[in-house]
């Protein structure tokens, strides 16, 4: 199984890079990090 470690790392990194390119290629740009920060900031809002 150890001889296939490089192949697994390649496919996992390919999935992450593909996801990042898909997010960045949207017409209005990336909203991923803004969406994450908005979600986190909702929990720490003062009530």
HELIX and SHEET records of a PDB file:
HELIX    1   1 UNK A    2  UNK A    4  5                                   3    
HELIX    2   2 UNK A    5  UNK A   24  1                                  20    
HELIX    3   3 UNK A   32  UNK A   43  1                                  12    
END                                                                             
